[in-house]
C-alpha cells in the first residue's frame, strides 16, 4: 500500500475525528495539528511491519454546508 486516506470530521463534543478508509483506524484530537500527529502514530501502530506501512497519508476534511440553497 502506497497511501492511506483519512476522512476527517468535526466531533460533536469538540475537536476532530479521523477514520481511515478501508482500514480499522480511528483517532481524535482537539485541533488539526494534534490530529495529524495522532494519525501518524495510529498508522505506525496499525502497520507494525514497516514494509506494509503506507508512505503517504492523505486527509479528506469534511465540513458542514452553510445554509440552504
N, C-alpha and C positions, 0 to 999 in steps of 0.2 A: 504494500500500500504506500503510495507516494504522498497522499494528502488525506486529511480528515476535515470535515466541516461541522461546525457547531452552530446550532440555532440559539440565538441569544434573545431573551425577552425580559421585560421588567417583571420583577417579583411583586406580587400584591402586598407583601409585607415590607417592601423597600429593597433596593439593590437590584441585582440581576441574577437570572438563572440561565445556564448554558447546558444544552443537551446535544451530544454527538449524533449525527445522522448515521444510522447503520451500525452503531456500537452502543453498548450499555454504559455510557459515561455521562454522568450528570454532576454539575458542580454549581456553586453560587458564591456571590461576593457582594459587598456593599457598593463598589464602584467598578467601572470598566477596567481600570489599570490593575486592580486587585484580581478581577475576574480573569484577565489574561494570564496572570501568574498561576492562579488556581487551575486553569485549563491545562497549562503546560505540565504542572505537577500531576494532574489526573491522567494525562496521556502517558507520562512516564511510568506511572503506577500500573496502568492498564496494559501497556505493551512492555512487559519486563524484558523481553528479547529485543535488543536494540536493532537487530536486522529487520524486524517486523514493524518497528515504530515509524509512523508517518513522518516524512521530512517537512511537510507543510501543514500548518494549522490555519484554517480559514474560519472567520466568524461571519455569520449571516445575522445581522442585528435587525430585529423586527420591532417596529414602533407602531403604536396605535394610530389610526387615522384621526384627523382632527375635523370634527363636524361632518355634516351630510352634504351631499351634492344637491 
